[in-house]
Amino acid sequence: MNKPLCFVIMPFGTKPDPAGGADIDFDAIYHSAIEPAIADADMEPIRADEERTGGIIHKAMFERLLLCDYAIADLTTANANVFYELGVRHAARPRTTMTIFARHQPIPFDIGYLRSLPYTLGKKNCFGDDEAPALRTAVAKKLRDLRNLTINEAPIDSPLFTLLSDWKPGDIARLKTDLFRDRAQANEQLKRRLAAIRDKSKHENTRQEAHELLQAFRKEIEPVDAADAVTIVDLMLTYRALKDWNGMIALHDAMPEMLKRQILVREQLGFAYNRRAGENKDLTDRAEALRILTEVDEQQGPSSETLGLIGRIHKDQWKEALEAGESIAALGHLDQAIDAYRRGYLADLRDAYPGINLLTLLDIRGDAESLTEKSRILPVVRFAVEQRLVGTTSDYWDHATMLELSVLENDNKQAMKHLAKTVAIIRERWEPETTARNLKMIIQARMVRGEETDWLKQIIAELDKRSA
């Protein structure tokens, strides 16, 4: 027997706290409380996922909003996508929509009439084992109550249906809802399969199997332009996890035009061209990567993500020029890399990626002005990472950044401490490869300056083992 579908409308990943506190980890809230609560109510969860496509409001999202039996919307942080989707749901469904929000969070309007369910985030916005049971229990009870009420007729929870008594959108054919259910369940299964492939790619003994499974998956979803947008983007990120740059580029070429125009997709395409250039030494690939990302930068304005990728291109060009003995060209590329990372750092001080790369290149350049700037910026970057470590579930890049900061400060003990934490949460092979690459640049500069580097070589060896 089919279970009722419950659509969850909430942000993905970590999001800034509008009240100025630590970032909020919405994935932790979903996986530890909301998802199990839906299962407790004997329903099947489907999570809103347009963020994975760079914010595309796509057909599948509208289907989920209109056709899912129940919906939960988390209003915390006043996320624009959440409010838009809640509005669509309220315009189409008079009942079975519940809203939740974190206490002490600013909401841009009076939500009293929505009868929203408040929950506690926890100290420093760290939603954990102390907070999850209460939210899980409350959500499960509310869903069970709604389900019991629908046997007769649940109360109206849509403000539109409450205020406009003659508002009557057309009924949706039962055939349409059955087709939607089948497709929604199939898409959830595809996401689980891609996640399993990414997991296999992490282990040397199953890596070849991961490539074969991904190749079969790609053939299965043909034609690509008919597949769900979220599945296509998830597939692109799975190619990235397997370091299959050709696969990423070929998939992009087969995408529908609307998806090709999305910033997230264009950033990943630039990433793929640059990584492929690092392997095949094709200058046209490097130029194409820079063209794509520069165009994104010009169209959307400064972004820490885009400028971080542009900085990486110039950094790679700097290294290649050094290896070719072109010292003047190398200096030019180094200056361009520093400028890109500086712009990315200033675009969002909370994003440590451009900040740590800026610090690394300033340390390598090594002149008095660069070292002064490094000393001024380093505490700010450290503070940004420490805030993430305190307030959210930390990821690879948080600990890798703390590792690099410790290296830049010549703190051997702290570097080893953060190395242990870093290698424990590696998700994709290219992550330790990137960190090791940065540390190798630092070690080369320090060897030229006659500094001791044996302890740093040990760290690099550990990272290299995990990126092979």
Sequence and secondary structure as in RCSB ss.txt:
>XXXX:A:sequence
MNKPLCFVIMPFGTKPDPAGGADIDFDAIYHSAIEPAIADADMEPIRADEERTGGIIHKAMFERLLLCDYAIADL
TTANANVFYELGVRHAARPRTTMTIFARHQPIPFDIGYLRSLPYTLGKKNCFGDDEAPALRTAVAKKLRDLRNLT
INEAPIDSPLFTLLSDWKPGDIARLKTDLFRDRAQANEQLKRRLAAIRDKSKHENTRQEAHELLQAFRKEIEPVD
AADAVTIVDLMLTYRALKDWNGMIALHDAMPEMLKRQILVREQLGFAYNRRAGENKDLTDRAEALRILTEVDEQQ
GPSSETLGLIGRIHKDQWKEALEAGESIAALGHLDQAIDAYRRGYLADLRDAYPGINLLTLLDIRGDAESLTEKS
RILPVVRFAVEQRLVGTTSDYWDHATMLELSVLENDNKQAMKHLAKTVAIIRERWEPETTARNLKMIIQARMVRG
EETDWLKQIIAELDKRSA
>XXXX:A:secstr
    EEEEE   SEE  TTSSS EEHHHHIIIIIHHHHHHTT EEEE  GGGGTS   HHHHHHHHH SEEEEE 
GGG HHHHHHHHHHHHH SSSEEEEEETT   SS  GGGT EEE   GGG   TTTHHHHHHHHHHHHHHHHHHT
TT      HHHHH TT       HHHHHHHHHHHHHHHHHHHHHHHHHHHHTSGGGHHHHHHHHHHHHHHT SGG
GS HHHHHHHHHHHHHTT HHHHHHHHHHS HHHHTSHHHHHHHHHHHHHHHHHH  HHHHHHHHHHHHHHHHHH
   HHHHHHHHHHHHHHHHHHHHTT HHHHHHHHHHHHHHHHHHHHH TT HHHHHHHHHHHHHH  HHHHHHHH
HHHHHHHHHHHHHHHHS   HHHHHHHHHHHHHTT HHHHHHHHHHHHHT  STHHHHHHHHHHHHHHHHHHHTT
   HHHHHHHHHHHHHH 
